[in-house]
C-alpha cells in the first residue's frame, strides 16, 4: 500500500547521498584552489625577491590606488615586463 511512498523516500535518500558527496568534492576543490592561489602569490613574491614585509608595505601603500594600472606597472617593473600569465604557465609546465 505504501510502495510508492517507500520508493520516493529511497529516491530522496539516494539524492541526499549524492548531494553530500558533491558538497565534499566542492569543499576539497575549494581547498585546492586556495592552496594554488597561495602558491602563486609566493611565486610572484619570490620572482620579485621581496620579503614578506616588503609585500605587506606594497599592499598597504597601494590598496586605495587604481589597481588596474598602478599594480600592473609596479609588477611589470619588478618582473622586467614579463607576462605573468606566460611566466606562470612555464613554471607549471616544468612541474
PDB file of N, CA, C and O in Angstrom, chain B, residues numbered from 101:
ATOM      1  N   UNK B 101       0.806  -1.182   0.000  1.00  0.00           N
ATOM      2  CA  UNK B 101       0.000   0.000   0.000  1.00  0.00           C
ATOM      3  C   UNK B 101       0.870   1.275   0.000  1.00  0.00           C
ATOM      4  O   UNK B 101       0.475   2.281  -0.590  1.00  0.00           O
ATOM      5  N   UNK B 102       2.020   1.247   0.639  1.00  0.00           N
ATOM      6  CA  UNK B 102       2.890   2.413   0.693  1.00  0.00           C
ATOM      7  C   UNK B 102       4.137   2.232  -0.180  1.00  0.00           C
ATOM      8  O   UNK B 102       5.160   2.869   0.071  1.00  0.00           O
ATOM      9  N   UNK B 103       4.062   1.386  -1.185  1.00  0.00           N
ATOM     10  CA  UNK B 103       5.207   1.091  -2.048  1.00  0.00           C
ATOM     11  C   UNK B 103       5.709   2.355  -2.745  1.00  0.00           C
ATOM     12  O   UNK B 103       6.916   2.589  -2.810  1.00  0.00           O
ATOM     13  N   UNK B 104       4.790   3.170  -3.267  1.00  0.00           N
ATOM     14  CA  UNK B 104       5.188   4.393  -3.950  1.00  0.00           C
ATOM     15  C   UNK B 104       5.892   5.342  -2.981  1.00  0.00           C
ATOM     16  O   UNK B 104       6.904   5.948  -3.331  1.00  0.00           O
ATOM     17  N   UNK B 105       5.371   5.469  -1.789  1.00  0.00           N
ATOM     18  CA  UNK B 105       5.979   6.330  -0.778  1.00  0.00           C
ATOM     19  C   UNK B 105       7.357   5.804  -0.387  1.00  0.00           C
ATOM     20  O   UNK B 105       8.287   6.590  -0.204  1.00  0.00           O
ATOM     21  N   UNK B 106       7.500   4.495  -0.257  1.00  0.00           N
ATOM     22  CA  UNK B 106       8.805   3.902   0.062  1.00  0.00           C
ATOM     23  C   UNK B 106       9.817   4.177  -1.042  1.00  0.00           C
ATOM     24  O   UNK B 106      10.975   4.480  -0.756  1.00  0.00           O
ATOM     25  N   UNK B 107       9.389   4.074  -2.318  1.00  0.00           N
ATOM     26  CA  UNK B 107      10.282   4.375  -3.454  1.00  0.00           C
ATOM     27  C   UNK B 107      10.705   5.840  -3.429  1.00  0.00           C
ATOM     28  O   UNK B 107      11.870   6.159  -3.667  1.00  0.00           O
ATOM     29  N   UNK B 108       9.764   6.722  -3.142  1.00  0.00           N
ATOM     30  CA  UNK B 108      10.081   8.153  -3.087  1.00  0.00           C
ATOM     31  C   UNK B 108      11.078   8.456  -1.961  1.00  0.00           C
ATOM     32  O   UNK B 108      11.995   9.260  -2.132  1.00  0.00           O
ATOM     33  N   UNK B 109      10.888   7.812  -0.825  1.00  0.00           N
ATOM     34  CA  UNK B 109      11.824   8.014   0.288  1.00  0.00           C
ATOM     35  C   UNK B 109      13.211   7.479  -0.076  1.00  0.00           C
ATOM     36  O   UNK B 109      14.219   8.117   0.229  1.00  0.00           O
ATOM     37  N   UNK B 110      13.269   6.333  -0.713  1.00  0.00           N
ATOM     38  CA  UNK B 110      14.551   5.764  -1.131  1.00  0.00           C
ATOM     39  C   UNK B 110      15.233   6.677  -2.148  1.00  0.00           C
ATOM     40  O   UNK B 110      16.443   6.894  -2.079  1.00  0.00           O
ATOM     41  N   UNK B 111      14.461   7.208  -3.085  1.00  0.00           N
ATOM     42  CA  UNK B 111      15.000   8.134  -4.084  1.00  0.00           C
ATOM     43  C   UNK B 111      15.538   9.395  -3.398  1.00  0.00           C
ATOM     44  O   UNK B 111      16.595   9.915  -3.755  1.00  0.00           O
ATOM     45  N   UNK B 112      14.788   9.866  -2.413  1.00  0.00           N
ATOM     46  CA  UNK B 112      15.211  11.048  -1.660  1.00  0.00           C
ATOM     47  C   UNK B 112      16.526  10.785  -0.923  1.00  0.00           C
ATOM     48  O   UNK B 112      17.430  11.620  -0.952  1.00  0.00           O
ATOM     49  N   UNK B 113      16.633   9.640  -0.270  1.00  0.00           N
ATOM     50  CA  UNK B 113      17.869   9.284   0.447  1.00  0.00           C
ATOM     51  C   UNK B 113      19.045   9.189  -0.516  1.00  0.00           C
ATOM     52  O   UNK B 113      20.150   9.631  -0.198  1.00  0.00           O
ATOM     53  N   UNK B 114      18.811   8.618  -1.685  1.00  0.00           N
ATOM     54  CA  UNK B 114      19.862   8.498  -2.697  1.00  0.00           C
ATOM     55  C   UNK B 114      20.302   9.891  -3.163  1.00  0.00           C
ATOM     56  O   UNK B 114      21.497  10.132  -3.333  1.00  0.00           O
ATOM     57  N   UNK B 115      19.369  10.788  -3.365  1.00  0.00           N
ATOM     58  CA  UNK B 115      19.690  12.154  -3.791  1.00  0.00           C
ATOM     59  C   UNK B 115      20.465  12.889  -2.703  1.00  0.00           C
ATOM     60  O   UNK B 115      21.393  13.640  -3.003  1.00  0.00           O
ATOM     61  N   UNK B 116      20.095  12.679  -1.450  1.00  0.00           N
ATOM     62  CA  UNK B 116      20.818  13.309  -0.343  1.00  0.00           C
ATOM     63  C   UNK B 116      22.262  12.819  -0.278  1.00  0.00           C
ATOM     64  O   UNK B 116      23.174  13.602  -0.014  1.00  0.00           O
ATOM     65  N   UNK B 117      22.468  11.532  -0.517  1.00  0.00           N
ATOM     66  CA  UNK B 117      23.816  10.969  -0.508  1.00  0.00           C
ATOM     67  C   UNK B 117      24.653  11.582  -1.632  1.00  0.00           C
ATOM     68  O   UNK B 117      25.816  11.927  -1.424  1.00  0.00           O
ATOM     69  N   UNK B 118      24.063  11.716  -2.822  1.00  0.00           N
ATOM     70  CA  UNK B 118      24.779  12.331  -3.948  1.00  0.00           C
ATOM     71  C   UNK B 118      25.113  13.784  -3.637  1.00  0.00           C
ATOM     72  O   UNK B 118      26.202  14.260  -3.959  1.00  0.00           O
ATOM     73  N   UNK B 119      24.180  14.482  -3.016  1.00  0.00           N
ATOM     74  CA  UNK B 119      24.401  15.873  -2.644  1.00  0.00           C
ATOM     75  C   UNK B 119      25.549  15.990  -1.651  1.00  0.00           C
ATOM     76  O   UNK B 119      26.393  16.878  -1.769  1.00  0.00           O
ATOM     77  N   UNK B 120      25.577  15.105  -0.689  1.00  0.00           N
ATOM     78  CA  UNK B 120      26.639  15.105   0.314  1.00  0.00           C
ATOM     79  C   UNK B 120      27.995  14.851  -0.335  1.00  0.00           C
ATOM     80  O   UNK B 120      28.981  15.504   0.006  1.00  0.00           O
ATOM     81  N   UNK B 121      28.046  13.906  -1.265  1.00  0.00           N
ATOM     82  CA  UNK B 121      29.293  13.607  -1.976  1.00  0.00           C
ATOM     83  C   UNK B 121      29.732  14.796  -2.826  1.00  0.00           C
ATOM     84  O   UNK B 121      30.917  15.126  -2.878  1.00  0.00           O
ATOM     85  N   UNK B 122      28.772  15.435  -3.492  1.00  0.00           N
ATOM     86  CA  UNK B 122      29.086  16.601  -4.314  1.00  0.00           C
ATOM     87  C   UNK B 122      29.606  17.745  -3.453  1.00  0.00           C
ATOM     88  O   UNK B 122      30.556  18.424  -3.843  1.00  0.00           O
ATOM     89  N   UNK B 123      29.002  17.970  -2.289  1.00  0.00           N
ATOM     90  CA  UNK B 123      29.457  19.032  -1.394  1.00  0.00           C
ATOM     91  C   UNK B 123      30.864  18.750  -0.914  1.00  0.00           C
ATOM     92  O   UNK B 123      31.674  19.669  -0.799  1.00  0.00           O
ATOM     93  N   UNK B 124      31.168  17.497  -0.632  1.00  0.00           N
ATOM     94  CA  UNK B 124      32.514  17.118  -0.204  1.00  0.00           C
ATOM     95  C   UNK B 124      33.521  17.438  -1.304  1.00  0.00           C
ATOM     96  O   UNK B 124      34.604  17.956  -1.030  1.00  0.00           O
ATOM     97  N   UNK B 125      33.163  17.130  -2.540  1.00  0.00           N
ATOM     98  CA  UNK B 125      34.057  17.409  -3.666  1.00  0.00           C
ATOM     99  C   UNK B 125      34.240  18.916  -3.853  1.00  0.00           C
ATOM    100  O   UNK B 125      35.347  19.375  -4.131  1.00  0.00           O
ATOM    101  N   UNK B 126      33.169  19.679  -3.704  1.00  0.00           N
ATOM    102  CA  UNK B 126      33.256  21.141  -3.809  1.00  0.00           C
ATOM    103  C   UNK B 126      34.197  21.679  -2.738  1.00  0.00           C
ATOM    104  O   UNK B 126      35.035  22.532  -3.029  1.00  0.00           O
ATOM    105  N   UNK B 127      34.074  21.200  -1.516  1.00  0.00           N
ATOM    106  CA  UNK B 127      34.935  21.647  -0.418  1.00  0.00           C
ATOM    107  C   UNK B 127      36.397  21.291  -0.690  1.00  0.00           C
ATOM    108  O   UNK B 127      37.291  22.101  -0.444  1.00  0.00           O
ATOM    109  N   UNK B 128      36.638  20.085  -1.196  1.00  0.00           N
ATOM    110  CA  UNK B 128      38.007  19.653  -1.494  1.00  0.00           C
ATOM    111  C   UNK B 128      38.619  20.507  -2.594  1.00  0.00           C
ATOM    112  O   UNK B 128      39.771  20.928  -2.482  1.00  0.00           O
ATOM    113  N   UNK B 129      37.860  20.768  -3.657  1.00  0.00           N
ATOM    114  CA  UNK B 129      38.402  21.574  -4.751  1.00  0.00           C
ATOM    115  C   UNK B 129      38.603  23.020  -4.318  1.00  0.00           C
ATOM    116  O   UNK B 129      39.533  23.675  -4.789  1.00  0.00           O
ATOM    117  N   UNK B 130      37.754  23.531  -3.434  1.00  0.00           N
ATOM    118  CA  UNK B 130      37.935  24.894  -2.921  1.00  0.00           C
ATOM    119  C   UNK B 130      39.253  25.000  -2.158  1.00  0.00           C
ATOM    120  O   UNK B 130      39.965  25.996  -2.279  1.00  0.00           O
ATOM    121  N   UNK B 131      39.573  23.985  -1.381  1.00  0.00           N
ATOM    122  CA  UNK B 131      40.843  23.971  -0.651  1.00  0.00           C
ATOM    123  C   UNK B 131      42.024  23.915  -1.613  1.00  0.00           C
ATOM    124  O   UNK B 131      43.038  24.575  -1.388  1.00  0.00           O
ATOM    125  N   UNK B 132      41.901  23.133  -2.683  1.00  0.00           N
ATOM    126  CA  UNK B 132      42.971  23.051  -3.678  1.00  0.00           C
ATOM    127  C   UNK B 132      43.170  24.394  -4.375  1.00  0.00           C
ATOM    128  O   UNK B 132      44.304  24.808  -4.619  1.00  0.00           O
ATOM    129  N   UNK B 133      42.078  25.067  -4.693  1.00  0.00           N
ATOM    130  CA  UNK B 133      42.165  26.390  -5.326  1.00  0.00           C
ATOM    131  C   UNK B 133      42.862  27.365  -4.379  1.00  0.00           C
ATOM    132  O   UNK B 133      43.741  28.119  -4.796  1.00  0.00           O
ATOM    133  N   UNK B 134      42.473  27.350  -3.119  1.00  0.00           N
ATOM    134  CA  UNK B 134      43.065  28.247  -2.121  1.00  0.00           C
ATOM    135  C   UNK B 134      44.571  27.989  -1.999  1.00  0.00           C
ATOM    136  O   UNK B 134      45.359  28.933  -1.946  1.00  0.00           O
ATOM    137  N   UNK B 135      44.965  26.733  -1.956  1.00  0.00           N
ATOM    138  CA  UNK B 135      46.379  26.389  -1.870  1.00  0.00           C
ATOM    139  C   UNK B 135      47.120  26.820  -3.137  1.00  0.00           C
ATOM    140  O   UNK B 135      48.248  27.308  -3.069  1.00  0.00           O
ATOM    141  N   UNK B 136      46.479  26.637  -4.288  1.00  0.00           N
ATOM    142  CA  UNK B 136      47.099  27.052  -5.547  1.00  0.00           C
ATOM    143  C   UNK B 136      47.290  28.550  -5.622  1.00  0.00           C
ATOM    144  O   UNK B 136      48.320  29.025  -6.101  1.00  0.00           O
ATOM    145  N   UNK B 137      46.311  29.293  -5.155  1.00  0.00           N
ATOM    146  CA  UNK B 137      46.418  30.749  -5.141  1.00  0.00           C
ATOM    147  C   UNK B 137      47.561  31.198  -4.226  1.00  0.00           C
ATOM    148  O   UNK B 137      48.320  32.105  -4.569  1.00  0.00           O
ATOM    149  N   UNK B 138      47.672  30.568  -3.083  1.00  0.00           N
ATOM    150  CA  UNK B 138      48.746  30.910  -2.146  1.00  0.00           C
ATOM    151  C   UNK B 138      50.106  30.626  -2.771  1.00  0.00           C
ATOM    152  O   UNK B 138      51.041  31.412  -2.618  1.00  0.00           O
ATOM    153  N   UNK B 139      50.213  29.514  -3.466  1.00  0.00           N
ATOM    154  CA  UNK B 139      51.461  29.160  -4.141  1.00  0.00           C
ATOM    155  C   UNK B 139      51.819  30.196  -5.196  1.00  0.00           C
ATOM    156  O   UNK B 139      52.980  30.589  -5.312  1.00  0.00           O
ATOM    157  N   UNK B 140      50.836  30.637  -5.961  1.00  0.00           N
ATOM    158  CA  UNK B 140      51.090  31.638  -6.992  1.00  0.00           C
ATOM    159  C   UNK B 140      51.560  32.952  -6.383  1.00  0.00           C
ATOM    160  O   UNK B 140      52.470  33.588  -6.914  1.00  0.00           O
ATOM    161  N   UNK B 141      50.954  33.362  -5.282  1.00  0.00           N
ATOM    162  CA  UNK B 141      51.386  34.592  -4.613  1.00  0.00           C
ATOM    163  C   UNK B 141      52.832  34.443  -4.149  1.00  0.00           C
ATOM    164  O   UNK B 141      53.639  35.357  -4.319  1.00  0.00           O
ATOM    165  N   UNK B 142      53.156  33.306  -3.571  1.00  0.00           N
ATOM    166  CA  UNK B 142      54.527  33.075  -3.121  1.00  0.00           C
ATOM    167  C   UNK B 142      55.501  33.095  -4.291  1.00  0.00           C
ATOM    168  O   UNK B 142      56.609  33.618  -4.168  1.00  0.00           O
ATOM    169  N   UNK B 143      55.094  32.528  -5.430  1.00  0.00           N
ATOM    170  CA  UNK B 143      55.950  32.538  -6.616  1.00  0.00           C
ATOM    171  C   UNK B 143      56.206  33.960  -7.105  1.00  0.00           C
ATOM    172  O   UNK B 143      57.326  34.298  -7.488  1.00  0.00           O
ATOM    173  N   UNK B 144      55.173  34.785  -7.090  1.00  0.00           N
ATOM    174  CA  UNK B 144      55.329  36.177  -7.523  1.00  0.00           C
ATOM    175  C   UNK B 144      56.274  36.914  -6.584  1.00  0.00           C
ATOM    176  O   UNK B 144      57.169  37.628  -7.036  1.00  0.00           O
ATOM    177  N   UNK B 145      56.079  36.743  -5.279  1.00  0.00           N
ATOM    178  CA  UNK B 145      56.941  37.404  -4.298  1.00  0.00           C
ATOM    179  C   UNK B 145      58.387  36.931  -4.471  1.00  0.00           C
ATOM    180  O   UNK B 145      59.314  37.735  -4.378  1.00  0.00           O
ATOM    181  N   UNK B 146      58.583  35.661  -4.717  1.00  0.00           N
ATOM    182  CA  UNK B 146      59.938  35.130  -4.923  1.00  0.00           C
ATOM    183  C   UNK B 146      60.563  35.707  -6.195  1.00  0.00           C
ATOM    184  O   UNK B 146      61.748  36.042  -6.203  1.00  0.00           O
ATOM    185  N   UNK B 147      59.785  35.823  -7.257  1.00  0.00           N
ATOM    186  CA  UNK B 147      60.283  36.399  -8.508  1.00  0.00           C
ATOM    187  C   UNK B 147      60.734  37.840  -8.303  1.00  0.00           C
ATOM    188  O   UNK B 147      61.736  38.276  -8.868  1.00  0.00           O
ATOM    189  N   UNK B 148      59.986  38.566  -7.493  1.00  0.00           N
ATOM    190  CA  UNK B 148      60.319  39.966  -7.223  1.00  0.00           C
ATOM    191  C   UNK B 148      61.448  40.102  -6.206  1.00  0.00           C
ATOM    192  O   UNK B 148      62.012  41.181  -6.026  1.00  0.00           O
ATOM    193  N   UNK B 149      61.769  38.987  -5.543  1.00  0.00           N
ATOM    194  CA  UNK B 149      62.784  38.975  -4.485  1.00  0.00           C
ATOM    195  C   UNK B 149      62.402  39.928  -3.357  1.00  0.00           C
ATOM    196  O   UNK B 149      63.240  40.653  -2.820  1.00  0.00           O
ATOM    197  N   UNK B 150      61.101  39.908  -3.009  1.00  0.00           N
ATOM    198  CA  UNK B 150      60.575  40.729  -1.930  1.00  0.00           C
ATOM    199  C   UNK B 150      60.516  39.917  -0.658  1.00  0.00           C
ATOM    200  O   UNK B 150      60.331  38.700  -0.692  1.00  0.00           O
ATOM    201  N   UNK B 151      60.671  40.587   0.451  1.00  0.00           N
ATOM    202  CA  UNK B 151      60.426  39.961   1.747  1.00  0.00           C
ATOM    203  C   UNK B 151      58.939  40.062   2.042  1.00  0.00           C
ATOM    204  O   UNK B 151      58.241  40.851   1.404  1.00  0.00           O
ATOM    205  N   UNK B 152      58.443  39.292   2.981  1.00  0.00           N
ATOM    206  CA  UNK B 152      57.034  39.435   3.358  1.00  0.00           C
ATOM    207  C   UNK B 152      56.708  40.862   3.816  1.00  0.00           C
ATOM    208  O   UNK B 152      55.613  41.366   3.567  1.00  0.00           O
ATOM    209  N   UNK B 153      57.662  41.497   4.480  1.00  0.00           N
ATOM    210  CA  UNK B 153      57.447  42.872   4.933  1.00  0.00           C
ATOM    211  C   UNK B 153      57.299  43.825   3.748  1.00  0.00           C
ATOM    212  O   UNK B 153      56.466  44.732   3.773  1.00  0.00           O
ATOM    213  N   UNK B 154      58.112  43.616   2.714  1.00  0.00           N
ATOM    214  CA  UNK B 154      58.022  44.464   1.528  1.00  0.00           C
ATOM    215  C   UNK B 154      56.672  44.280   0.828  1.00  0.00           C
ATOM    216  O   UNK B 154      56.066  45.249   0.372  1.00  0.00           O
ATOM    217  N   UNK B 155      56.216  43.055   0.750  1.00  0.00           N
ATOM    218  CA  UNK B 155      54.910  42.801   0.152  1.00  0.00           C
ATOM    219  C   UNK B 155      53.813  43.474   0.965  1.00  0.00           C
ATOM    220  O   UNK B 155      52.910  44.096   0.406  1.00  0.00           O
ATOM    221  N   UNK B 156      53.893  43.348   2.276  1.00  0.00           N
ATOM    222  CA  UNK B 156      52.903  43.982   3.146  1.00  0.00           C
ATOM    223  C   UNK B 156      52.901  45.493   2.959  1.00  0.00           C
ATOM    224  O   UNK B 156      51.840  46.110   2.863  1.00  0.00           O
ATOM    225  N   UNK B 157      54.079  46.082   2.907  1.00  0.00           N
ATOM    226  CA  UNK B 157      54.178  47.529   2.685  1.00  0.00           C
ATOM    227  C   UNK B 157      53.588  47.917   1.341  1.00  0.00           C
ATOM    228  O   UNK B 157      52.864  48.907   1.237  1.00  0.00           O
ATOM    229  N   UNK B 158      53.898  47.141   0.313  1.00  0.00           N
ATOM    230  CA  UNK B 158      53.370  47.427  -1.026  1.00  0.00           C
ATOM    231  C   UNK B 158      51.843  47.409  -1.011  1.00  0.00           C
ATOM    232  O   UNK B 158      51.202  48.303  -1.562  1.00  0.00           O
ATOM    233  N   UNK B 159      51.273  46.403  -0.387  1.00  0.00           N
ATOM    234  CA  UNK B 159      49.806  46.285  -0.332  1.00  0.00           C
ATOM    235  C   UNK B 159      49.208  47.448   0.468  1.00  0.00           C
ATOM    236  O   UNK B 159      48.233  48.064   0.038  1.00  0.00           O
ATOM    237  N   UNK B 160      49.788  47.739   1.614  1.00  0.00           N
ATOM    238  CA  UNK B 160      49.277  48.838   2.447  1.00  0.00           C
ATOM    239  C   UNK B 160      49.350  50.176   1.713  1.00  0.00           C
ATOM    240  O   UNK B 160      48.416  50.976   1.774  1.00  0.00           O
ATOM    241  N   UNK B 161      50.452  50.408   1.028  1.00  0.00           N
ATOM    242  CA  UNK B 161      50.660  51.691   0.359  1.00  0.00           C
ATOM    243  C   UNK B 161      49.828  51.841  -0.916  1.00  0.00           C
ATOM    244  O   UNK B 161      49.645  52.956  -1.404  1.00  0.00           O
ATOM    245  N   UNK B 162      49.327  50.739  -1.455  1.00  0.00           N
ATOM    246  CA  UNK B 162      48.655  50.814  -2.748  1.00  0.00           C
ATOM    247  C   UNK B 162      47.228  50.287  -2.743  1.00  0.00           C
ATOM    248  O   UNK B 162      46.622  50.148  -3.805  1.00  0.00           O
ATOM    249  N   UNK B 163      46.686  49.993  -1.579  1.00  0.00           N
ATOM    250  CA  UNK B 163      45.351  49.394  -1.537  1.00  0.00           C
ATOM    251  C   UNK B 163      44.257  50.336  -2.009  1.00  0.00           C
ATOM    252  O   UNK B 163      43.211  49.866  -2.456  1.00  0.00           O
ATOM    253  N   UNK B 164      44.454  51.634  -1.930  1.00  0.00           N
ATOM    254  CA  UNK B 164      43.430  52.577  -2.350  1.00  0.00           C
ATOM    255  C   UNK B 164      43.659  53.133  -3.751  1.00  0.00           C
ATOM    256  O   UNK B 164      42.851  53.920  -4.244  1.00  0.00           O
ATOM    257  N   UNK B 165      44.741  52.736  -4.388  1.00  0.00           N
ATOM    258  CA  UNK B 165      45.047  53.251  -5.722  1.00  0.00           C
ATOM    259  C   UNK B 165      44.373  52.403  -6.788  1.00  0.00           C
ATOM    260  O   UNK B 165      43.846  51.327  -6.506  1.00  0.00           O
ATOM    261  N   UNK B 166      44.397  52.900  -8.002  1.00  0.00           N
ATOM    262  CA  UNK B 166      43.800  52.185  -9.130  1.00  0.00           C
ATOM    263  C   UNK B 166      44.642  50.941  -9.416  1.00  0.00           C
ATOM    264  O   UNK B 166      45.713  51.036 -10.014  1.00  0.00           O
ATOM    265  N   UNK B 167      44.157  49.788  -8.990  1.00  0.00           N
ATOM    266  CA  UNK B 167      44.918  48.540  -9.115  1.00  0.00           C
ATOM    267  C   UNK B 167      45.176  48.143 -10.558  1.00  0.00           C
ATOM    268  O   UNK B 167      46.205  47.538 -10.856  1.00  0.00           O
ATOM    269  N   UNK B 168      44.268  48.472 -11.448  1.00  0.00           N
ATOM    270  CA  UNK B 168      44.421  48.032 -12.831  1.00  0.00           C
ATOM    271  C   UNK B 168      45.626  48.647 -13.513  1.00  0.00           C
ATOM    272  O   UNK B 168      46.239  48.000 -14.362  1.00  0.00           O
ATOM    273  N   UNK B 169      45.987  49.872 -13.172  1.00  0.00           N
ATOM    274  CA  UNK B 169      47.130  50.489 -13.828  1.00  0.00           C
ATOM    275  C   UNK B 169      48.367  50.498 -12.940  1.00  0.00           C
ATOM    276  O   UNK B 169      49.452  50.120 -13.382  1.00  0.00           O
ATOM    277  N   UNK B 170      48.213  50.929 -11.689  1.00  0.00           N
ATOM    278  CA  UNK B 170      49.373  51.072 -10.822  1.00  0.00           C
ATOM    279  C   UNK B 170      50.029  49.730 -10.503  1.00  0.00           C
ATOM    280  O   UNK B 170      51.240  49.578 -10.657  1.00  0.00           O
ATOM    281  N   UNK B 171      49.241  48.768 -10.065  1.00  0.00           N
ATOM    282  CA  UNK B 171      49.802  47.466  -9.696  1.00  0.00           C
ATOM    283  C   UNK B 171      50.418  46.788 -10.905  1.00  0.00           C
ATOM    284  O   UNK B 171      51.479  46.173 -10.796  1.00  0.00           O
ATOM    285  N   UNK B 172      49.770  46.891 -12.051  1.00  0.00           N
ATOM    286  CA  UNK B 172      50.312  46.281 -13.271  1.00  0.00           C
ATOM    287  C   UNK B 172      51.672  46.885 -13.594  1.00  0.00           C
ATOM    288  O   UNK B 172      52.617  46.163 -13.915  1.00  0.00           O
ATOM    289  N   UNK B 173      51.772  48.213 -13.509  1.00  0.00           N
ATOM    290  CA  UNK B 173      53.037  48.877 -13.787  1.00  0.00           C
ATOM    291  C   UNK B 173      54.108  48.462 -12.783  1.00  0.00           C
ATOM    292  O   UNK B 173      55.253  48.214 -13.161  1.00  0.00           O
ATOM    293  N   UNK B 174      53.740  48.388 -11.506  1.00  0.00           N
ATOM    294  CA  UNK B 174      54.698  48.013 -10.462  1.00  0.00           C
ATOM    295  C   UNK B 174      55.205  46.587 -10.670  1.00  0.00           C
ATOM    296  O   UNK B 174      56.402  46.323 -10.548  1.00  0.00           O
ATOM    297  N   UNK B 175      54.299  45.680 -10.982  1.00  0.00           N
ATOM    298  CA  UNK B 175      54.721  44.295 -11.198  1.00  0.00           C
ATOM    299  C   UNK B 175      55.541  44.160 -12.471  1.00  0.00           C
ATOM    300  O   UNK B 175      56.530  43.428 -12.491  1.00  0.00           O
ATOM    301  N   UNK B 176      55.145  44.857 -13.540  1.00  0.00           N
ATOM    302  CA  UNK B 176      55.929  44.805 -14.769  1.00  0.00           C
ATOM    303  C   UNK B 176      57.332  45.347 -14.535  1.00  0.00           C
ATOM    304  O   UNK B 176      58.306  44.828 -15.081  1.00  0.00           O
ATOM    305  N   UNK B 177      57.431  46.395 -13.720  1.00  0.00           N
ATOM    306  CA  UNK B 177      58.729  46.966 -13.383  1.00  0.00           C
ATOM    307  C   UNK B 177      59.566  45.926 -12.632  1.00  0.00           C
ATOM    308  O   UNK B 177      60.747  45.744 -12.927  1.00  0.00           O
ATOM    309  N   UNK B 178      58.955  45.251 -11.667  1.00  0.00           N
ATOM    310  CA  UNK B 178      59.667  44.242 -10.880  1.00  0.00           C
ATOM    311  C   UNK B 178      60.032  43.010 -11.687  1.00  0.00           C
ATOM    312  O   UNK B 178      61.064  42.387 -11.437  1.00  0.00           O
ATOM    313  N   UNK B 179      59.188  42.649 -12.660  1.00  0.00           N
ATOM    314  CA  UNK B 179      59.429  41.455 -13.469  1.00  0.00           C
ATOM    315  C   UNK B 179      60.177  41.772 -14.753  1.00  0.00           C
ATOM    316  O   UNK B 179      60.455  40.862 -15.534  1.00  0.00           O
ATOM    317  N   UNK B 180      60.506  43.009 -14.990  1.00  0.00           N
ATOM    318  CA  UNK B 180      61.152  43.349 -16.250  1.00  0.00           C
ATOM    319  C   UNK B 180      60.204  43.187 -17.416  1.00  0.00           C
ATOM    320  O   UNK B 180      60.610  42.772 -18.501  1.00  0.00           O
ATOM    321  N   UNK B 181      58.930  43.517 -17.196  1.00  0.00           N
ATOM    322  CA  UNK B 181      57.863  43.452 -18.195  1.00  0.00           C
ATOM    323  C   UNK B 181      57.650  42.038 -18.737  1.00  0.00           C
ATOM    324  O   UNK B 181      57.389  41.859 -19.927  1.00  0.00           O
ATOM    325  N   UNK B 182      57.759  41.049 -17.873  1.00  0.00           N
ATOM    326  CA  UNK B 182      57.448  39.663 -18.232  1.00  0.00           C
ATOM    327  C   UNK B 182      55.951  39.475 -18.108  1.00  0.00           C
ATOM    328  O   UNK B 182      55.331  39.974 -17.169  1.00  0.00           O
ATOM    329  N   UNK B 183      55.373  38.761 -19.047  1.00  0.00           N
ATOM    330  CA  UNK B 183      53.947  38.453 -18.972  1.00  0.00           C
ATOM    331  C   UNK B 183      53.735  37.451 -17.844  1.00  0.00           C
ATOM    332  O   UNK B 183      54.220  36.322 -17.916  1.00  0.00           O
ATOM    333  N   UNK B 184      53.007  37.861 -16.796  1.00  0.00           N
ATOM    334  CA  UNK B 184      52.809  37.000 -15.621  1.00  0.00           C
ATOM    335  C   UNK B 184      52.133  35.692 -15.990  1.00  0.00           C
ATOM    336  O   UNK B 184      52.502  34.641 -15.466  1.00  0.00           O
ATOM    337  N   UNK B 185      51.148  35.731 -16.884  1.00  0.00           N
ATOM    338  CA  UNK B 185      50.441  34.509 -17.282  1.00  0.00           C
ATOM    339  C   UNK B 185      51.414  33.548 -17.956  1.00  0.00           C
ATOM    340  O   UNK B 185      51.433  32.356 -17.650  1.00  0.00           O
ATOM    341  N   UNK B 186      52.217  34.070 -18.872  1.00  0.00           N
ATOM    342  CA  UNK B 186      53.174  33.227 -19.587  1.00  0.00           C
ATOM    343  C   UNK B 186      54.190  32.647 -18.630  1.00  0.00           C
ATOM    344  O   UNK B 186      54.530  31.468 -18.731  1.00  0.00           O
ATOM    345  N   UNK B 187      54.687  33.460 -17.689  1.00  0.00           N
ATOM    346  CA  UNK B 187      55.655  33.012 -16.702  1.00  0.00           C
ATOM    347  C   UNK B 187      55.072  31.887 -15.855  1.00  0.00           C
ATOM    348  O   UNK B 187      55.750  30.892 -15.599  1.00  0.00           O
ATOM    349  N   UNK B 188      53.811  32.035 -15.413  1.00  0.00           N
ATOM    350  CA  UNK B 188      53.152  31.011 -14.606  1.00  0.00           C
ATOM    351  C   UNK B 188      52.963  29.722 -15.367  1.00  0.00           C
ATOM    352  O   UNK B 188      53.098  28.636 -14.802  1.00  0.00           O
ATOM    353  N   UNK B 189      52.647  29.833 -16.664  1.00  0.00           N
ATOM    354  CA  UNK B 189      52.450  28.632 -17.471  1.00  0.00           C
ATOM    355  C   UNK B 189      53.757  27.875 -17.617  1.00  0.00           C
ATOM    356  O   UNK B 189      53.767  26.645 -17.566  1.00  0.00           O
ATOM    357  N   UNK B 190      54.864  28.591 -17.800  1.00  0.00           N
ATOM    358  CA  UNK B 190      56.161  27.930 -17.939  1.00  0.00           C
ATOM    359  C   UNK B 190      56.533  27.210 -16.654  1.00  0.00           C
ATOM    360  O   UNK B 190      57.067  26.102 -16.694  1.00  0.00           O
ATOM    361  N   UNK B 191      56.251  27.840 -15.499  1.00  0.00           N
ATOM    362  CA  UNK B 191      56.542  27.188 -14.220  1.00  0.00           C
ATOM    363  C   UNK B 191      55.716  25.922 -14.065  1.00  0.00           C
ATOM    364  O   UNK B 191      56.227  24.888 -13.635  1.00  0.00           O
ATOM    365  N   UNK B 192      54.432  26.007 -14.418  1.00  0.00           N
ATOM    366  CA  UNK B 192      53.562  24.854 -14.283  1.00  0.00           C
ATOM    367  C   UNK B 192      53.982  23.725 -15.204  1.00  0.00           C
ATOM    368  O   UNK B 192      53.849  22.555 -14.846  1.00  0.00           O
ATOM    369  N   UNK B 193      54.486  24.054 -16.384  1.00  0.00           N
ATOM    370  CA  UNK B 193      54.937  23.013 -17.304  1.00  0.00           C
ATOM    371  C   UNK B 193      56.146  22.286 -16.749  1.00  0.00           C
ATOM    372  O   UNK B 193      56.283  21.076 -16.932  1.00  0.00           O
ATOM    373  N   UNK B 194      57.028  23.015 -16.069  1.00  0.00           N
ATOM    374  CA  UNK B 194      58.230  22.414 -15.518  1.00  0.00           C
ATOM    375  C   UNK B 194      57.913  21.464 -14.374  1.00  0.00           C
ATOM    376  O   UNK B 194      58.657  20.516 -14.122  1.00  0.00           O
ATOM    377  N   UNK B 195      56.832  21.711 -13.698  1.00  0.00           N
ATOM    378  CA  UNK B 195      56.443  20.878 -12.549  1.00  0.00           C
ATOM    379  C   UNK B 195      55.824  19.660 -13.069  1.00  0.00           C
ATOM    380  O   UNK B 195      55.412  18.797 -12.294  1.00  0.00           O
TER     381      UNK B 195
END
